[in-house]
Amino acid sequence: FKLSYLKYLLDDLDKPDAM
């Protein structure tokens, strides 16, 4: 588990369109 993954999730939540 990495902090980068957490940031990725946060970015994904902030930008769902990125999905």
N, C-alpha and C positions, 0 to 999 in steps of 0.2 A: 504493500500500500504506500502510495506516495502523495505528498502534498500537491504535486502538480495535477494529480487526478482530481483532487478536491477543487482546485481552481478550474479545472476543465468542466466539472459538474456545475459550478457556479456560473461559468460563462455560458454553459448550455441552457441553464435556467433563464439567464438574462437574455440570451439570444436563441430561442427555440427554433428560429428559422434556420440557424446554422446547421441544425440537424439535417 
